[in-house]
Amino acid sequence: MSVEEIFKALSCKWRVKILREIAKKDLCMCEMEAMDHLDPSTLSRHVSVLKRAGLVDMIREGKRKRLILKDPRVLELIELAEKIVEGRK
């Protein structure tokens, strides 16, 4: 994992939304698909980027794959970036 990979992962609104949702509650892939109306392949691609960046992990529970947030400090990083953007308006 590198700083560049983390920021690349955070550069997409869908990935930020995924992080915020699993910060509230660990969710399985099927719950994420239903909630965001994302195509399974699109969701899988976003999750892969988040995994490569070291931001999420996936745990198998029977047939289900549950997403978990590995480090909640990433949400602080997102909030700080949003404050910077707001300060420029």
C-alpha positions as CSV (number, residue, x, y, z in Angstrom):
1,M,0.0,0.0,0.0
2,S,1.2,3.5,-0.8
3,V,0.0,7.0,-0.3
4,E,-0.7,7.2,-4.0
5,E,-2.9,4.0,-3.9
6,I,-4.9,5.4,-1.0
7,F,-5.6,8.7,-2.8
8,K,-6.4,6.9,-6.0
9,A,-8.9,4.8,-4.1
10,L,-10.4,7.9,-2.6
11,S,-10.7,9.7,-5.9
12,C,-14.0,8.0,-6.8
13,K,-17.3,9.1,-5.1
14,W,-18.6,5.4,-5.2
15,R,-15.5,4.1,-3.3
16,V,-15.9,6.9,-0.7
17,K,-19.6,6.0,-0.4
18,I,-18.7,2.3,0.1
19,L,-16.2,3.2,2.8
20,R,-18.8,5.4,4.6
21,E,-21.4,2.6,4.5
22,I,-19.1,-0.1,5.8
23,A,-17.9,2.2,8.5
24,K,-21.4,2.2,9.9
25,K,-21.8,-1.5,9.6
26,D,-19.9,-4.4,8.0
27,L,-21.9,-5.3,4.9
28,C,-21.9,-8.2,2.5
29,M,-21.5,-7.7,-1.2
30,C,-25.1,-8.5,-1.9
31,E,-26.2,-5.8,0.6
32,M,-23.9,-3.3,-1.1
33,E,-25.3,-4.1,-4.5
34,A,-28.9,-3.7,-3.4
35,M,-28.2,-0.4,-1.5
36,D,-26.3,1.4,-4.3
37,H,-28.0,-0.3,-7.3
38,L,-24.5,-1.1,-8.6
39,D,-23.8,-3.8,-11.1
40,P,-22.0,-6.6,-9.3
41,S,-19.0,-6.3,-11.6
42,T,-18.7,-2.6,-11.0
43,L,-19.0,-3.0,-7.3
44,S,-16.3,-5.8,-7.4
45,R,-14.0,-3.5,-9.3
46,H,-14.4,-0.7,-6.8
47,V,-13.8,-3.1,-3.9
48,S,-10.7,-4.5,-5.6
49,V,-9.3,-0.9,-5.7
50,L,-10.1,-0.4,-2.0
51,K,-8.5,-3.8,-1.1
52,R,-5.3,-3.0,-3.1
53,A,-5.1,0.3,-1.2
54,G,-5.4,-1.6,2.1
55,L,-8.6,0.2,3.1
56,V,-11.0,-2.7,3.3
57,D,-10.8,-6.4,3.8
58,M,-13.2,-9.2,2.9
59,I,-14.2,-12.0,5.2
60,R,-16.0,-15.1,3.9
61,E,-19.0,-16.2,5.9
62,G,-20.4,-19.3,4.2
63,K,-21.4,-18.1,0.7
64,R,-21.3,-14.5,1.7
65,K,-18.4,-12.1,1.5
66,R,-18.5,-9.4,4.2
67,L,-16.6,-6.1,3.7
68,I,-14.9,-4.6,6.7
69,L,-13.1,-1.3,7.1
70,K,-9.5,-1.9,8.0
71,D,-8.6,1.5,9.4
72,P,-11.3,4.0,10.4
73,R,-8.8,6.8,10.2
74,V,-9.4,6.9,6.5
75,L,-12.7,8.6,7.2
76,E,-10.9,11.4,9.0
77,L,-8.8,11.8,5.8
78,I,-12.0,12.1,3.7
79,E,-13.5,14.6,6.1
80,L,-10.3,16.7,6.1
81,A,-10.3,16.7,2.3
82,E,-14.0,17.8,2.3
83,K,-13.1,20.7,4.7
84,I,-10.3,21.8,2.4
85,V,-12.7,21.8,-0.6
86,E,-15.4,23.7,1.4
87,G,-12.8,26.3,2.5
88,R,-12.1,27.1,-1.1
89,K,-15.7,27.9,-2.0
